[in-house]
């Protein structure tokens, strides 16, 4: 796949977000430093951090991170609930 020049923010870091994040990295669409996430469960944030994704405590931090810097824009991913 062709890499994209965007940041991706996951609002919630459950199993579906994990599968998407790992799949996007494995296919070369994005690098882990192009993604960030938030989750109320510390273990989920730690898991995402373990493969290079920035994990934050609030959705506001994710919104700021995915909007910052260079790139063609940002992608917001909200799954579940």
Beta strands, then each sheet from edge to edge (+ up, - down):
strand 1: 7-11
strand 2: 35-38
strand 3: 54-56
strand 4: 74-78
sheet 1: 3+ 2+ 1+ 4+
end
